[in-house]
Amino acid sequence: MRAALVRLSVAGALVAVVLGARNTWPDLSSQRAHLTSAEAARAAAVHERLPVALYDSLRSGLEKGDRWWLQLPHGRPEGLTTRDAIYRLYALYWFLPAVPADSPADATDRLRIDKLP
């Protein structure tokens, strides 16, 4: 059941990304010419006001083949999704090549963010 809810949240976040891309992408692409490669890699997190340093810290403990579980409080609604779904969606990208676990019990690494803005 929880895995189905996570998949539904991720699906909702993906829909929000697709619908918002039309307005967001031109802003990111025009600014990209002025960014370093590290800044460009984090542009999505900066745009979404995510805690970039926290994501870097969480990622530093992950290795290829690790299966992570990210525990977050439920976030406020934002567009067609919720704030916690945006955090999870960015983690899918930023934590690669580690992959999300289906449940906390299946995780090799349990990560936690206690507060969402």
N, CA, C and O atoms as CSV, one atom per row, in Angstrom:
chain,resi,resn,atom,element,x,y,z
A,1,MET,N,N,0.824,-1.188,0.000
A,1,MET,CA,C,0.000,0.000,0.000
A,1,MET,C,C,0.869,1.253,0.000
A,1,MET,O,O,0.629,2.180,-0.774
A,2,ARG,N,N,1.887,1.282,0.874
A,2,ARG,CA,C,2.750,2.465,0.956
A,2,ARG,C,C,3.530,2.653,-0.339
A,2,ARG,O,O,3.714,3.780,-0.799
A,3,ALA,N,N,3.990,1.551,-0.926
A,3,ALA,CA,C,4.718,1.646,-2.191
A,3,ALA,C,C,3.810,2.223,-3.276
A,3,ALA,O,O,4.265,2.989,-4.125
A,4,ALA,N,N,2.547,1.861,-3.248
A,4,ALA,CA,C,1.603,2.400,-4.228
A,4,ALA,C,C,1.408,3.896,-4.015
A,4,ALA,O,O,1.302,4.649,-4.983
A,5,LEU,N,N,1.360,4.337,-2.751
A,5,LEU,CA,C,1.223,5.768,-2.467
A,5,LEU,C,C,2.462,6.541,-2.903
A,5,LEU,O,O,2.361,7.655,-3.417
A,6,VAL,N,N,3.633,5.940,-2.693
A,6,VAL,CA,C,4.871,6.585,-3.124
A,6,VAL,C,C,4.871,6.718,-4.640
A,6,VAL,O,O,5.205,7.775,-5.175
A,7,ARG,N,N,4.493,5.632,-5.342
A,7,ARG,CA,C,4.443,5.692,-6.807
A,7,ARG,C,C,3.448,6.748,-7.271
A,7,ARG,O,O,3.713,7.467,-8.235
A,8,LEU,N,N,2.308,6.849,-6.594
A,8,LEU,CA,C,1.302,7.854,-6.951
A,8,LEU,C,C,1.847,9.258,-6.713
A,8,LEU,O,O,1.631,10.148,-7.535
A,9,SER,N,N,2.544,9.470,-5.610
A,9,SER,CA,C,3.151,10.772,-5.336
A,9,SER,C,C,4.184,11.130,-6.392
A,9,SER,O,O,4.234,12.264,-6.870
A,10,VAL,N,N,5.010,10.148,-6.751
A,10,VAL,CA,C,6.024,10.378,-7.778
A,10,VAL,C,C,5.360,10.689,-9.108
A,10,VAL,O,O,5.800,11.584,-9.830
A,11,ALA,N,N,4.297,9.952,-9.437
A,11,ALA,CA,C,3.572,10.213,-10.683
A,11,ALA,C,C,2.987,11.623,-10.678
A,11,ALA,O,O,3.049,12.318,-11.692
A,12,GLY,N,N,2.428,12.050,-9.566
A,12,GLY,CA,C,1.891,13.400,-9.454
A,12,GLY,C,C,2.976,14.451,-9.607
A,12,GLY,O,O,2.767,15.486,-10.240
A,13,ALA,N,N,4.144,14.180,-9.020
A,13,ALA,CA,C,5.261,15.109,-9.150
A,13,ALA,C,C,5.733,15.196,-10.594
A,13,ALA,O,O,6.053,16.279,-11.083
A,14,LEU,N,N,5.778,14.064,-11.272
A,14,LEU,CA,C,6.178,14.065,-12.682
A,14,LEU,C,C,5.209,14.870,-13.531
A,14,LEU,O,O,5.630,15.620,-14.412
A,15,VAL,N,N,3.919,14.721,-13.273
A,15,VAL,CA,C,2.918,15.498,-14.010
A,15,VAL,C,C,3.131,16.986,-13.749
A,15,VAL,O,O,3.066,17.794,-14.675
A,16,ALA,N,N,3.386,17.350,-12.495
A,16,ALA,CA,C,3.616,18.754,-12.163
A,16,ALA,C,C,4.859,19.291,-12.870
A,16,ALA,O,O,4.876,20.433,-13.329
A,17,VAL,N,N,5.889,18.465,-12.953
A,17,VAL,CA,C,7.113,18.884,-13.646
A,17,VAL,C,C,6.829,19.117,-15.118
A,17,VAL,O,O,7.253,20.126,-15.684
A,18,VAL,N,N,6.115,18.191,-15.741
A,18,VAL,CA,C,5.806,18.325,-17.161
A,18,VAL,C,C,4.963,19.569,-17.417
A,18,VAL,O,O,5.239,20.328,-18.345
A,19,LEU,N,N,3.936,19.779,-16.596
A,19,LEU,CA,C,3.071,20.944,-16.789
A,19,LEU,C,C,3.801,22.253,-16.496
A,19,LEU,O,O,3.524,23.268,-17.134
A,20,GLY,N,N,4.707,22.242,-15.561
A,20,GLY,CA,C,5.444,23.451,-15.228
A,20,GLY,C,C,6.653,23.715,-16.104
A,20,GLY,O,O,7.202,24.817,-16.093
A,21,ALA,N,N,7.074,22.710,-16.865
A,21,ALA,CA,C,8.289,22.843,-17.677
A,21,ALA,C,C,8.184,23.969,-18.701
A,21,ALA,O,O,9.180,24.627,-19.001
A,22,ARG,N,N,7.006,24.191,-19.232
A,22,ARG,CA,C,6.837,25.226,-20.250
A,22,ARG,C,C,7.240,26.603,-19.729
A,22,ARG,O,O,7.834,27.396,-20.459
A,23,ASN,N,N,6.921,26.884,-18.476
A,23,ASN,CA,C,7.285,28.178,-17.903
A,23,ASN,C,C,8.662,28.161,-17.251
A,23,ASN,O,O,9.350,29.181,-17.226
A,24,THR,N,N,9.061,27.027,-16.732
A,24,THR,CA,C,10.306,26.932,-15.987
A,24,THR,C,C,11.513,26.774,-16.896
A,24,THR,O,O,12.531,27.436,-16.691
A,25,TRP,N,N,11.417,25.917,-17.887
A,25,TRP,CA,C,12.586,25.581,-18.694
A,25,TRP,C,C,13.244,26.795,-19.345
A,25,TRP,O,O,14.470,26.897,-19.302
A,26,PRO,N,N,12.489,27.725,-19.949
A,26,PRO,CA,C,13.163,28.889,-20.534
A,26,PRO,C,C,13.975,29.672,-19.504
A,26,PRO,O,O,15.056,30.167,-19.822
A,27,ASP,N,N,13.469,29.792,-18.275
A,27,ASP,CA,C,14.213,30.499,-17.233
A,27,ASP,C,C,15.506,29.771,-16.889
A,27,ASP,O,O,16.560,30.396,-16.773
A,28,LEU,N,N,15.432,28.471,-16.727
A,28,LEU,CA,C,16.623,27.701,-16.375
A,28,LEU,C,C,17.629,27.702,-17.520
A,28,LEU,O,O,18.828,27.864,-17.290
A,29,SER,N,N,17.156,27.524,-18.743
A,29,SER,CA,C,18.084,27.434,-19.864
A,29,SER,C,C,18.752,28.774,-20.148
A,29,SER,O,O,19.922,28.793,-20.530
A,30,SER,N,N,18.062,29.881,-19.977
A,30,SER,CA,C,18.686,31.183,-20.228
A,30,SER,C,C,19.713,31.512,-19.145
A,30,SER,O,O,20.700,32.194,-19.420
A,31,GLN,N,N,19.495,31.042,-17.936
A,31,GLN,CA,C,20.438,31.295,-16.847
A,31,GLN,C,C,21.619,30.340,-16.891
A,31,GLN,O,O,22.684,30.653,-16.359
A,32,ARG,N,N,21.451,29.192,-17.509
A,32,ARG,CA,C,22.474,28.159,-17.512
A,32,ARG,C,C,23.792,28.651,-18.102
A,32,ARG,O,O,24.862,28.226,-17.667
A,33,ALA,N,N,23.723,29.541,-19.085
A,33,ALA,CA,C,24.946,30.046,-19.711
A,33,ALA,C,C,25.832,30.762,-18.706
A,33,ALA,O,O,27.033,30.896,-18.941
A,34,HIS,N,N,25.285,31.219,-17.613
A,34,HIS,CA,C,26.041,31.975,-16.616
A,34,HIS,C,C,26.399,31.134,-15.396
A,34,HIS,O,O,26.954,31.658,-14.430
A,35,LEU,N,N,26.091,29.839,-15.422
A,35,LEU,CA,C,26.324,28.991,-14.262
A,35,LEU,C,C,27.535,28.097,-14.476
A,35,LEU,O,O,27.860,27.730,-15.606
A,36,THR,N,N,28.199,27.752,-13.378
A,36,THR,CA,C,29.235,26.724,-13.446
A,36,THR,C,C,28.547,25.380,-13.622
A,36,THR,O,O,27.327,25.289,-13.490
A,37,SER,N,N,29.309,24.339,-13.917
A,37,SER,CA,C,28.683,23.021,-14.093
A,37,SER,C,C,28.043,22.527,-12.793
A,37,SER,O,O,26.995,21.881,-12.828
A,38,ALA,N,N,28.660,22.822,-11.654
A,38,ALA,CA,C,28.076,22.427,-10.356
A,38,ALA,C,C,26.770,23.175,-10.105
A,38,ALA,O,O,25.799,22.587,-9.629
A,39,GLU,N,N,26.743,24.473,-10.424
A,39,GLU,CA,C,25.522,25.258,-10.252
A,39,GLU,C,C,24.423,24.782,-11.195
A,39,GLU,O,O,23.254,24.722,-10.813
A,40,ALA,N,N,24.798,24.446,-12.421
A,40,ALA,CA,C,23.817,23.966,-13.394
A,40,ALA,C,C,23.217,22.631,-12.951
A,40,ALA,O,O,22.026,22.390,-13.148
A,41,ALA,N,N,24.037,21.764,-12.356
A,41,ALA,CA,C,23.544,20.465,-11.892
A,41,ALA,C,C,22.526,20.629,-10.772
A,41,ALA,O,O,21.633,19.796,-10.617
A,42,ARG,N,N,22.656,21.697,-9.993
A,42,ARG,CA,C,21.758,21.943,-8.864
A,42,ARG,C,C,20.669,22.967,-9.169
A,42,ARG,O,O,19.919,23.351,-8.272
A,43,ALA,N,N,20.570,23.413,-10.414
A,43,ALA,CA,C,19.629,24.482,-10.772
A,43,ALA,C,C,18.187,24.118,-10.426
A,43,ALA,O,O,17.433,24.969,-9.955
A,44,ALA,N,N,17.799,22.873,-10.653
A,44,ALA,CA,C,16.423,22.464,-10.345
A,44,ALA,C,C,16.142,22.571,-8.845
A,44,ALA,O,O,15.073,23.030,-8.443
A,45,ALA,N,N,17.095,22.151,-8.028
A,45,ALA,CA,C,16.913,22.225,-6.574
A,45,ALA,C,C,16.848,23.674,-6.111
A,45,ALA,O,O,16.037,24.017,-5.251
A,46,VAL,N,N,17.688,24.514,-6.670
A,46,VAL,CA,C,17.672,25.931,-6.306
A,46,VAL,C,C,16.339,26.552,-6.727
A,46,VAL,O,O,15.732,27.308,-5.968
A,47,HIS,N,N,15.895,26.232,-7.926
A,47,HIS,CA,C,14.627,26.776,-8.419
A,47,HIS,C,C,13.458,26.363,-7.530
A,47,HIS,O,O,12.555,27.164,-7.288
A,48,GLU,N,N,13.463,25.135,-7.046
A,48,GLU,CA,C,12.381,24.626,-6.196
A,48,GLU,C,C,12.589,24.962,-4.725
A,48,GLU,O,O,11.802,24.538,-3.878
A,49,ARG,N,N,13.634,25.717,-4.411
A,49,ARG,CA,C,13.942,26.120,-3.041
A,49,ARG,C,C,14.167,24.912,-2.122
A,49,ARG,O,O,13.705,24.888,-0.981
A,50,LEU,N,N,14.880,23.921,-2.638
A,50,LEU,CA,C,15.214,22.739,-1.849
A,50,LEU,C,C,16.536,22.982,-1.122
A,50,LEU,O,O,17.346,23.790,-1.576
A,51,PRO,N,N,16.766,22.300,-0.006
A,51,PRO,CA,C,18.008,22.478,0.751
A,51,PRO,C,C,19.172,21.755,0.063
A,51,PRO,O,O,19.444,20.591,0.355
A,52,VAL,N,N,19.846,22.442,-0.838
A,52,VAL,CA,C,20.887,21.838,-1.674
A,52,VAL,C,C,21.994,21.214,-0.820
A,52,VAL,O,O,22.418,20.089,-1.086
A,53,ALA,N,N,22.456,21.922,0.186
A,53,ALA,CA,C,23.533,21.395,1.036
A,53,ALA,C,C,23.098,20.112,1.747
A,53,ALA,O,O,23.900,19.191,1.902
A,54,LEU,N,N,21.853,20.045,2.174
A,54,LEU,CA,C,21.347,18.840,2.829
A,54,LEU,C,C,21.332,17.665,1.847
A,54,LEU,O,O,21.739,16.557,2.199
A,55,TYR,N,N,20.867,17.901,0.625
A,55,TYR,CA,C,20.878,16.837,-0.385
A,55,TYR,C,C,22.308,16.374,-0.672
A,55,TYR,O,O,22.547,15.175,-0.816
A,56,ASP,N,N,23.259,17.305,-0.755
A,56,ASP,CA,C,24.657,16.929,-0.974
A,56,ASP,C,C,25.166,16.069,0.170
A,56,ASP,O,O,25.866,15.081,-0.051
A,57,SER,N,N,24.815,16.446,1.392
A,57,SER,CA,C,25.245,15.687,2.563
A,57,SER,C,C,24.652,14.278,2.567
A,57,SER,O,O,25.355,13.305,2.839
A,58,LEU,N,N,23.347,14.173,2.263
A,58,LEU,CA,C,22.709,12.859,2.228
A,58,LEU,C,C,23.315,11.992,1.129
A,58,LEU,O,O,23.522,10.794,1.321
A,59,ARG,N,N,23.600,12.600,-0.026
A,59,ARG,CA,C,24.144,11.850,-1.158
A,59,ARG,C,C,25.559,11.357,-0.877
A,59,ARG,O,O,25.960,10.317,-1.399
A,60,SER,N,N,26.314,12.075,-0.071
A,60,SER,CA,C,27.713,11.705,0.176
A,60,SER,C,C,27.843,10.323,0.825
A,60,SER,O,O,28.885,9.680,0.695
A,61,GLY,N,N,26.814,9.867,1.512
A,61,GLY,CA,C,26.860,8.554,2.155
A,61,GLY,C,C,26.344,7.418,1.292
A,61,GLY,O,O,26.342,6.266,1.727
A,62,LEU,N,N,25.904,7.720,0.071
A,62,LEU,CA,C,25.335,6.702,-0.811
A,62,LEU,C,C,26.345,6.263,-1.862
A,62,LEU,O,O,27.152,7.057,-2.345
A,63,GLU,N,N,26.281,4.980,-2.204
A,63,GLU,CA,C,27.144,4.429,-3.244
A,63,GLU,C,C,26.296,3.672,-4.257
A,63,GLU,O,O,25.132,3.365,-4.000
A,64,LYS,N,N,26.886,3.375,-5.402
A,64,LYS,CA,C,26.200,2.606,-6.430
A,64,LYS,C,C,25.724,1.283,-5.829
A,64,LYS,O,O,26.474,0.585,-5.148
A,65,GLY,N,N,24.475,0.962,-6.096
A,65,GLY,CA,C,23.896,-0.275,-5.571
A,65,GLY,C,C,23.159,-0.105,-4.258
A,65,GLY,O,O,22.391,-0.981,-3.862
A,66,ASP,N,N,23.379,1.005,-3.582
A,66,ASP,CA,C,22.636,1.269,-2.341
A,66,ASP,C,C,21.164,1.508,-2.674
A,66,ASP,O,O,20.823,2.031,-3.735
A,67,ARG,N,N,20.307,1.111,-1.742
A,67,ARG,CA,C,18.866,1.344,-1.867
A,67,ARG,C,C,18.465,2.229,-0.696
A,67,ARG,O,O,18.573,1.832,0.464
A,68,TRP,N,N,18.003,3.429,-1.012
A,68,TRP,CA,C,17.702,4.408,0.019
A,68,TRP,C,C,16.200,4.554,0.233
A,68,TRP,O,O,15.385,4.287,-0.650
A,69,TRP,N,N,15.875,4.985,1.434
A,69,TRP,CA,C,14.496,5.332,1.792
A,69,TRP,C,C,14.536,6.715,2.403
A,69,TRP,O,O,15.282,6.952,3.352
A,70,LEU,N,N,13.747,7.628,1.876
A,70,LEU,CA,C,13.728,8.996,2.362
A,70,LEU,C,C,12.450,9.229,3.156
A,70,LEU,O,O,11.348,9.181,2.611
A,71,GLN,N,N,12.613,9.480,4.440
A,71,GLN,CA,C,11.470,9.769,5.308
A,71,GLN,C,C,11.308,11.272,5.420
A,71,GLN,O,O,12.239,11.993,5.776
A,72,LEU,N,N,10.101,11.727,5.109
A,72,LEU,CA,C,9.765,13.149,5.134
A,72,LEU,C,C,8.413,13.351,5.788
A,72,LEU,O,O,7.562,12.464,5.734
A,73,PRO,N,N,8.201,14.499,6.403
A,73,PRO,CA,C,6.844,14.812,6.842
A,73,PRO,C,C,5.991,15.125,5.613
A,73,PRO,O,O,6.522,15.496,4.566
A,74,HIS,N,N,4.690,14.978,5.738
A,74,HIS,CA,C,3.793,15.307,4.626
A,74,HIS,C,C,3.871,16.804,4.366
A,74,HIS,O,O,3.756,17.604,5.294
A,75,GLY,N,N,4.065,17.183,3.117
A,75,GLY,CA,C,4.202,18.590,2.770
A,75,GLY,C,C,2.898,19.233,2.356
A,75,GLY,O,O,1.906,18.560,2.080
A,76,ARG,N,N,2.926,20.536,2.320
A,76,ARG,CA,C,1.740,21.301,1.916
A,76,ARG,C,C,1.479,21.088,0.421
A,76,ARG,O,O,2.401,20.780,-0.334
A,77,PRO,N,N,0.237,21.251,0.002
A,77,PRO,CA,C,-0.063,21.155,-1.429
A,77,PRO,C,C,0.692,22.235,-2.207
A,77,PRO,O,O,0.834,23.371,-1.753
A,78,GLU,N,N,1.160,21.855,-3.369
A,78,GLU,CA,C,1.862,22.799,-4.238
A,78,GLU,C,C,1.552,22.417,-5.678
A,78,GLU,O,O,2.063,21.418,-6.183
A,79,GLY,N,N,0.722,23.203,-6.331
A,79,GLY,CA,C,0.302,22.867,-7.695
A,79,GLY,C,C,-0.517,21.591,-7.677
A,79,GLY,O,O,-1.483,21.468,-6.923
A,80,LEU,N,N,-0.123,20.645,-8.512
A,80,LEU,CA,C,-0.831,19.364,-8.592
A,80,LEU,C,C,-0.226,18.303,-7.678
A,80,LEU,O,O,-0.629,17.141,-7.731
A,81,THR,N,N,0.722,18.684,-6.852
A,81,THR,CA,C,1.406,17.711,-6.011
A,81,THR,C,C,1.557,18.280,-4.597
A,81,THR,O,O,0.843,19.208,-4.218
A,82,THR,N,N,2.473,17.727,-3.833
A,82,THR,CA,C,2.761,18.224,-2.484
A,82,THR,C,C,4.251,18.499,-2.373
A,82,THR,O,O,5.050,18.019,-3.177
A,83,ARG,N,N,4.603,19.269,-1.379
A,83,ARG,CA,C,6.011,19.641,-1.197
A,83,ARG,C,C,6.888,18.414,-0.975
A,83,ARG,O,O,8.000,18.359,-1.500
A,84,ASP,N,N,6.416,17.424,-0.207
A,84,ASP,CA,C,7.226,16.234,0.031
A,84,ASP,C,C,7.449,15.438,-1.249
A,84,ASP,O,O,8.503,14.822,-1.408
A,85,ALA,N,N,6.489,15.436,-2.159
A,85,ALA,CA,C,6.661,14.734,-3.436
A,85,ALA,C,C,7.750,15.407,-4.275
A,85,ALA,O,O,8.488,14.725,-4.987
A,86,ILE,N,N,7.856,16.717,-4.202
A,86,ILE,CA,C,8.909,17.429,-4.919
A,86,ILE,C,C,10.271,17.048,-4.337
A,86,ILE,O,O,11.230,16.840,-5.080
A,87,TYR,N,N,10.353,16.959,-3.022
A,87,TYR,CA,C,11.596,16.534,-2.374
A,87,TYR,C,C,11.973,15.120,-2.829
A,87,TYR,O,O,13.134,14.860,-3.143
A,88,ARG,N,N,11.003,14.216,-2.863
A,88,ARG,CA,C,11.281,12.830,-3.275
A,88,ARG,C,C,11.689,12.746,-4.738
A,88,ARG,O,O,12.594,11.992,-5.094
A,89,LEU,N,N,11.027,13.513,-5.577
A,89,LEU,CA,C,11.343,13.484,-7.007
A,89,LEU,C,C,12.775,13.955,-7.247
A,89,LEU,O,O,13.502,13.347,-8.033
A,90,TYR,N,N,13.181,15.016,-6.587
A,90,TYR,CA,C,14.560,15.481,-6.751
A,90,TYR,C,C,15.542,14.435,-6.231
A,90,TYR,O,O,16.607,14.244,-6.817
A,91,ALA,N,N,15.198,13.761,-5.145
A,91,ALA,CA,C,16.075,12.711,-4.602
A,91,ALA,C,C,16.276,11.589,-5.613
A,91,ALA,O,O,17.370,11.031,-5.695
A,92,LEU,N,N,15.244,11.246,-6.386
A,92,LEU,CA,C,15.389,10.201,-7.405
A,92,LEU,C,C,16.532,10.528,-8.354
A,92,LEU,O,O,17.319,9.652,-8.714
A,93,TYR,N,N,16.619,11.777,-8.754
A,93,TYR,CA,C,17.676,12.227,-9.662
A,93,TYR,C,C,19.009,12.402,-8.935
A,93,TYR,O,O,20.035,11.890,-9.381
A,94,TRP,N,N,18.989,13.123,-7.823
A,94,TRP,CA,C,20.230,13.532,-7.181
A,94,TRP,C,C,20.976,12.381,-6.517
A,94,TRP,O,O,22.201,12.429,-6.401
A,95,PHE,N,N,20.263,11.352,-6.082
A,95,PHE,CA,C,20.910,10.244,-5.386
A,95,PHE,C,C,21.402,9.145,-6.323
A,95,PHE,O,O,21.979,8.162,-5.858
A,96,LEU,N,N,21.190,9.286,-7.625
A,96,LEU,CA,C,21.712,8.286,-8.567
A,96,LEU,C,C,23.223,8.181,-8.426
A,96,LEU,O,O,23.862,9.208,-8.196
A,97,PRO,N,N,23.831,7.019,-8.547
A,97,PRO,CA,C,23.300,5.757,-9.031
A,97,PRO,C,C,22.649,4.885,-7.954
A,97,PRO,O,O,22.252,3.755,-8.239
A,98,ALA,N,N,22.535,5.391,-6.722
A,98,ALA,CA,C,21.750,4.665,-5.720
A,98,ALA,C,C,20.279,4.771,-6.119
A,98,ALA,O,O,19.876,5.730,-6.777
A,99,VAL,N,N,19.496,3.801,-5.726
A,99,VAL,CA,C,18.091,3.767,-6.138
A,99,VAL,C,C,17.171,3.701,-4.921
A,99,VAL,O,O,17.581,3.246,-3.853
A,100,PRO,N,N,15.923,4.156,-5.085
A,100,PRO,CA,C,14.998,4.114,-3.939
A,100,PRO,C,C,14.588,2.682,-3.599
A,100,PRO,O,O,14.454,1.833,-4.479
A,101,ALA,N,N,14.395,2.439,-2.325
A,101,ALA,CA,C,13.910,1.142,-1.858
A,101,ALA,C,C,12.383,1.137,-1.889
A,101,ALA,O,O,11.753,2.194,-1.880
A,102,ASP,N,N,11.800,-0.049,-1.925
A,102,ASP,CA,C,10.342,-0.180,-1.921
A,102,ASP,C,C,9.740,0.078,-0.542
A,102,ASP,O,O,8.562,0.414,-0.427
A,103,SER,N,N,10.544,-0.079,0.492
A,103,SER,CA,C,10.065,0.132,1.861
A,103,SER,C,C,11.268,0.406,2.757
A,103,SER,O,O,12.402,0.143,2.358
A,104,PRO,N,N,11.044,0.922,3.946
A,104,PRO,CA,C,12.175,1.134,4.859
A,104,PRO,C,C,12.920,-0.170,5.171
A,104,PRO,O,O,14.137,-0.162,5.353
A,105,ALA,N,N,12.195,-1.274,5.232
A,105,ALA,CA,C,12.829,-2.556,5.527
A,105,ALA,C,C,13.770,-3.003,4.414
A,105,ALA,O,O,14.740,-3.713,4.682
A,106,ASP,N,N,13.503,-2.601,3.162
A,106,ASP,CA,C,14.340,-2.983,2.022
A,106,ASP,C,C,15.528,-2.047,1.820
A,106,ASP,O,O,16.384,-2.313,0.976
A,107,ALA,N,N,15.593,-0.962,2.577
A,107,ALA,CA,C,16.624,0.055,2.363
A,107,ALA,C,C,17.949,-0.331,2.997
A,107,ALA,O,O,17.996,-0.882,4.097
A,108,THR,N,N,19.028,-0.029,2.278
A,108,THR,CA,C,20.363,-0.153,2.867
A,108,THR,C,C,20.728,1.140,3.601
A,108,THR,O,O,21.568,1.137,4.501
A,109,ASP,N,N,20.091,2.240,3.206
A,109,ASP,CA,C,20.311,3.543,3.837
A,109,ASP,C,C,18.968,4.204,4.085
A,109,ASP,O,O,18.165,4.363,3.165
A,110,ARG,N,N,18.730,4.584,5.319
A,110,ARG,CA,C,17.498,5.319,5.657
A,110,ARG,C,C,17.867,6.770,5.887
A,110,ARG,O,O,18.659,7.092,6.773
A,111,LEU,N,N,17.289,7.631,5.085
A,111,LEU,CA,C,17.578,9.061,5.132
A,111,LEU,C,C,16.358,9.783,5.684
A,111,LEU,O,O,15.227,9.319,5.539
A,112,ARG,N,N,16.601,10.918,6.317
A,112,ARG,CA,C,15.482,11.603,6.961
A,112,ARG,C,C,15.643,13.118,6.831
A,112,ARG,O,O,16.722,13.669,7.046
A,113,ILE,N,N,14.559,13.758,6.481
A,113,ILE,CA,C,14.477,15.208,6.510
A,113,ILE,C,C,13.320,15.526,7.440
A,113,ILE,O,O,12.183,15.134,7.177
A,114,ASP,N,N,13.602,16.233,8.523
A,114,ASP,CA,C,12.604,16.442,9.569
A,114,ASP,C,C,11.630,17.570,9.304
A,114,ASP,O,O,10.502,17.537,9.795
A,115,LYS,N,N,12.045,18.580,8.526
A,115,LYS,CA,C,11.198,19.745,8.361
A,115,LYS,C,C,11.208,20.208,6.904
A,115,LYS,O,O,12.261,20.287,6.271
A,116,LEU,N,N,10.038,20.506,6.393
A,116,LEU,CA,C,9.906,21.077,5.046
A,116,LEU,C,C,9.498,22.534,5.177
A,116,LEU,O,O,8.681,22.875,6.032
A,117,PRO,N,N,10.060,23.401,4.337
A,117,PRO,CA,C,9.656,24.817,4.435
A,117,PRO,C,C,8.227,25.020,3.978
A,117,PRO,O,O,7.727,26.145,3.995
